[in-house]
Amino acid sequence: MPKFDFSVTTRDGQKVESIQIYGQDMPDAERKLRQMYHHCQVMQCRTVSHEKELLPSADIEDMLTLIVKQS
């Protein structure tokens, strides 16, 4: 499921940046956003890339190799 990053202005005029919400698509994520921020004005919306979020996990051998290389 993709993640969307919103910047909004609330009904009180407060600027809120980088609200990240998962959704099936952009309208679904915006629907969820509006449940939290009633009557907000969306200033910007972008899709967050999945590749940047997922980092490879390290196992114990990788950690030991890194320690040995630094010694």
N, C-alpha and C positions, 0 to 999 in steps of 0.2 A: 504494500500500500504506500503510495507516495506521500511525502510530507510537504506541506506548504508553509511558507514564511510570510506573515502579514505584518504590515505597519498600518496602524489605524489612528484616527482621532476620535475620542469618545464624545458622547453627547455633551459632556461638561467642558470639552475643549482640550482635554489632556491628550498628549501624544504618546502612544504606546508603540514601541518598535520591537520587532523580532518575536512575534507570537507564532510558535510553530505548532501546526495541527495536522494530524494524519487525516486523509480522506480518500475516498474512491477516485474523486476528481476534484477540480477546483470548486465547483458549486457545492459539493458535499462538505468540503472543508470550510467554505464561507458560511454555510448554514450552521455548522458547529460553532464557528467564531461568533456569529450573531446571537447564539444562545447564551454566550458568556458576556458579550458586549452589546447590549440592546441599543439600537439606534446609532451605531458607530458609523463612521465614514471610512471606508477602506482607501488608504492612500497608495499602498503598493502591495503586490502579491507576487511571489515567485516560488518556483518549485525547488525544493532542496534536493541536491543530487544524492543518490543512494551510495555511490562509490565513495564519497567523502566521509560518510557516516560510519561505514563498516571498516574497521581496522583489523588486520590479520592478528589472530591470537598467537601468543608465543608459548611454546612448551618448555619444559625444564631443560631440555638439551640446548635450545636456543639461548636461554638465560645463562647456562654454564659456559657456553661458547663465548658469549659476550663478556663475561667476567674474566675468562682466561685471556682474551685478547687485550683487555685493559691492564692486565698485570704485567 
